[in-house]
């Protein structure tokens, strides 16, 4: 019975660790896209301001 409980525990730990790795990858990708969008937005605002001053 102890061995069965240990096996179930280890398998569930492996499943949760894999789930955390997937979530971490998604959040990293989201952070990169967020930074790129902010940089593009700032560049667009600077371009509009420069164009309106001419």
VEXSE-985202 format. One line per field, with one value per residue: residue in one letter; x, y, z of N, C-alpha, C, O in turn; residue number from 1. Coordinates in Angstrom, 1 decimal, decimal comma. Layout:
BEGIN
res A | ...
n.east X | ...
n.north Y | ...
n.up Z | ...
ca.east X | ...
ca.north Y | ...
ca.up Z | ...
c.east X | ...
c.north Y | ...
c.up Z | ...
o.east X | ...
o.north Y | ...
o.up Z | ...
n NUM | ...
This chain:
BEGIN
res X | X | X | X | X | X | X | X | X | X | X | X | X | X | X | X | X | X | X | X | X | X | X | X | X | X | X | X | X | X | X | X | X | X | X | X | X | X | X | X | X | X | X | X | X | X | X | X | X | X | X | X | X | X
n.east 0,8 | 2,0 | 3,8 | 2,2 | 1,0 | 3,2 | 4,0 | 1,8 | 2,0 | 4,5 | 4,0 | 2,0 | 3,4 | 5,2 | 3,5 | 2,5 | 4,8 | 5,5 | 3,3 | 3,7 | 6,0 | 5,1 | 3,3 | 5,1 | 6,6 | 4,6 | 4,1 | 6,6 | 6,7 | 4,5 | 5,4 | 7,6 | 6,2 | 4,6 | 6,6 | 7,6 | 5,3 | 4,9 | 7,3 | 6,9 | 4,6 | 5,5 | 7,5 | 5,8 | 4,3 | 6,3 | 7,0 | 4,6 | 4,5 | 6,8 | 6,2 | 4,1 | 5,2 | 6,5
n.north -1,2 | 1,2 | 1,5 | 1,9 | 4,3 | 6,0 | 5,8 | 6,9 | 9,5 | 10,4 | 10,3 | 12,2 | 14,5 | 14,8 | 15,4 | 17,9 | 19,4 | 19,5 | 20,9 | 23,4 | 24,2 | 24,5 | 26,7 | 28,6 | 29,0 | 30,1 | 32,5 | 33,8 | 34,2 | 35,9 | 38,1 | 38,9 | 39,7 | 41,7 | 43,6 | 44,2 | 45,3 | 47,6 | 49,1 | 49,5 | 51,0 | 53,3 | 54,2 | 54,8 | 56,9 | 58,8 | 59,2 | 60,3 | 62,7 | 63,9 | 64,2 | 65,9 | 68,3 | 69,3
n.up 0,0 | 0,8 | -1,2 | -3,5 | -2,9 | -2,9 | -5,6 | -6,9 | -5,8 | -6,8 | -9,6 | -9,8 | -9,0 | -11,1 | -13,2 | -12,3 | -12,3 | -15,0 | -16,0 | -14,8 | -16,1 | -18,7 | -18,3 | -17,5 | -19,9 | -21,5 | -20,2 | -20,5 | -23,2 | -23,6 | -22,1 | -23,7 | -26,1 | -25,1 | -24,4 | -26,9 | -28,1 | -26,6 | -27,1 | -29,9 | -29,8 | -28,5 | -30,3 | -32,5 | -31,5 | -31,1 | -33,8 | -34,8 | -33,4 | -34,3 | -37,0 | -36,9 | -36,1 | -38,2
ca.east 0,0 | 2,9 | 4,5 | 1,2 | 0,8 | 4,4 | 4,0 | 0,8 | 2,5 | 5,6 | 3,4 | 1,3 | 4,4 | 5,8 | 2,5 | 2,4 | 6,0 | 5,4 | 2,3 | 4,4 | 7,0 | 4,3 | 2,8 | 6,2 | 6,9 | 3,6 | 4,2 | 7,7 | 6,3 | 3,6 | 6,2 | 8,3 | 5,3 | 4,2 | 7,7 | 7,7 | 4,2 | 5,2 | 8,3 | 6,3 | 3,7 | 6,3 | 8,0 | 4,7 | 3,9 | 7,4 | 6,9 | 3,5 | 4,9 | 7,9 | 5,6 | 3,2 | 6,0 | 7,1
ca.north 0,0 | 2,4 | 1,6 | 2,4 | 5,7 | 6,6 | 5,8 | 7,9 | 10,8 | 10,7 | 10,6 | 13,5 | 15,5 | 15,0 | 16,1 | 19,3 | 20,1 | 19,8 | 22,0 | 24,7 | 24,5 | 25,1 | 28,0 | 29,5 | 29,3 | 31,0 | 33,8 | 34,4 | 34,6 | 37,0 | 39,2 | 39,4 | 40,3 | 42,9 | 44,6 | 44,6 | 46,2 | 48,9 | 49,8 | 49,9 | 52,1 | 54,5 | 54,6 | 55,4 | 58,2 | 59,7 | 59,5 | 61,2 | 64,0 | 64,5 | 64,5 | 67,1 | 69,5 | 69,8
ca.up 0,0 | 0,8 | -2,5 | -4,4 | -2,5 | -3,3 | -7,0 | -7,2 | -5,4 | -7,7 | -10,9 | -9,7 | -8,9 | -12,4 | -14,0 | -11,9 | -12,7 | -16,5 | -16,2 | -14,4 | -17,2 | -19,8 | -18,0 | -17,5 | -21,3 | -22,0 | -19,6 | -21,1 | -24,6 | -23,4 | -21,7 | -24,9 | -27,0 | -24,4 | -24,5 | -28,3 | -28,4 | -25,9 | -27,9 | -31,1 | -29,5 | -28,2 | -31,6 | -33,3 | -30,9 | -31,4 | -35,2 | -35,0 | -32,8 | -35,2 | -38,2 | -36,7 | -35,9 | -39,5
c.east 0,9 | 3,5 | 3,5 | 1,0 | 2,0 | 4,5 | 3,0 | 1,3 | 3,6 | 5,0 | 2,7 | 2,3 | 5,0 | 4,8 | 2,4 | 3,6 | 6,0 | 4,4 | 2,9 | 5,4 | 6,3 | 3,8 | 3,9 | 6,6 | 5,9 | 3,7 | 5,5 | 7,4 | 5,4 | 4,4 | 7,0 | 7,4 | 4,8 | 5,3 | 7,7 | 6,5 | 4,4 | 6,2 | 7,8 | 5,4 | 4,4 | 6,9 | 7,0 | 4,3 | 5,0 | 7,3 | 5,7 | 3,8 | 5,9 | 7,2 | 4,7 | 3,9 | 6,6 | 6,2
c.north 1,3 | 2,6 | 2,2 | 3,9 | 6,5 | 6,8 | 6,9 | 9,3 | 11,3 | 11,1 | 11,9 | 14,7 | 15,8 | 15,7 | 17,6 | 20,1 | 20,4 | 20,9 | 23,3 | 25,1 | 25,1 | 26,5 | 29,0 | 30,0 | 30,3 | 32,4 | 34,5 | 34,9 | 35,8 | 38,2 | 39,8 | 40,2 | 41,7 | 44,0 | 45,1 | 45,6 | 47,6 | 49,7 | 50,3 | 51,1 | 53,4 | 55,1 | 55,3 | 56,7 | 59,2 | 60,1 | 60,4 | 62,6 | 64,7 | 64,9 | 65,8 | 68,4 | 70,1 | 70,8
c.up 0,0 | -0,6 | -3,6 | -4,2 | -3,0 | -4,8 | -7,5 | -6,9 | -6,4 | -9,1 | -10,9 | -9,7 | -10,3 | -13,3 | -13,6 | -12,4 | -14,2 | -16,7 | -15,8 | -15,5 | -18,4 | -19,5 | -18,0 | -18,9 | -21,9 | -21,5 | -20,2 | -22,4 | -24,5 | -23,0 | -22,9 | -25,8 | -26,4 | -24,5 | -25,9 | -28,6 | -27,8 | -26,7 | -29,2 | -30,9 | -29,3 | -29,5 | -32,5 | -32,8 | -31,2 | -32,9 | -35,5 | -34,5 | -33,8 | -36,5 | -38,0 | -36,4 | -37,2 | -40,2
o.east 0,6 | 3,6 | 3,9 | 1,0 | 1,9 | 4,8 | 3,3 | 1,1 | 3,6 | 5,5 | 2,8 | 2,0 | 5,2 | 5,2 | 2,4 | 3,5 | 6,4 | 4,6 | 2,6 | 5,5 | 6,7 | 3,9 | 3,7 | 6,9 | 6,2 | 3,6 | 5,5 | 7,8 | 5,6 | 4,1 | 7,1 | 7,8 | 4,7 | 5,0 | 7,9 | 6,7 | 4,0 | 6,0 | 8,1 | 5,3 | 4,1 | 7,0 | 7,3 | 4,1 | 4,7 | 7,6 | 5,9 | 3,5 | 5,8 | 7,6 | 4,5 | 3,4 | 7,0 | 6,5
o.north 2,2 | 3,8 | 3,1 | 4,7 | 7,6 | 7,8 | 7,7 | 10,3 | 12,4 | 12,0 | 12,7 | 15,7 | 17,0 | 16,5 | 18,4 | 21,2 | 21,5 | 21,7 | 24,3 | 26,3 | 26,1 | 27,3 | 30,2 | 31,1 | 31,2 | 33,4 | 35,8 | 36,0 | 36,8 | 39,3 | 41,0 | 41,2 | 42,7 | 45,2 | 46,3 | 46,6 | 48,6 | 50,9 | 51,4 | 52,0 | 54,5 | 56,3 | 56,3 | 57,7 | 60,4 | 61,3 | 61,3 | 63,6 | 65,9 | 66,0 | 66,6 | 69,5 | 71,2 | 71,3
o.up -0,7 | -1,0 | -4,4 | -5,1 | -3,6 | -5,3 | -8,4 | -7,7 | -6,8 | -9,8 | -11,8 | -10,2 | -10,7 | -14,1 | -14,5 | -12,7 | -14,6 | -17,6 | -16,5 | -15,8 | -19,0 | -20,4 | -18,4 | -19,2 | -22,6 | -22,2 | -20,3 | -22,8 | -25,3 | -23,4 | -23,0 | -26,3 | -27,1 | -24,8 | -26,1 | -29,4 | -28,4 | -26,9 | -29,6 | -31,7 | -29,7 | -29,7 | -33,2 | -33,6 | -31,6 | -33,3 | -36,3 | -35,1 | -34,0 | -37,1 | -39,0 | -36,6 | -37,2 | -41,3
n 1 | 2 | 3 | 4 | 5 | 6 | 7 | 8 | 9 | 10 | 11 | 12 | 13 | 14 | 15 | 16 | 17 | 18 | 19 | 20 | 21 | 22 | 23 | 24 | 25 | 26 | 27 | 28 | 29 | 30 | 31 | 32 | 33 | 34 | 35 | 36 | 37 | 38 | 39 | 40 | 41 | 42 | 43 | 44 | 45 | 46 | 47 | 48 | 49 | 50 | 51 | 52 | 53 | 54
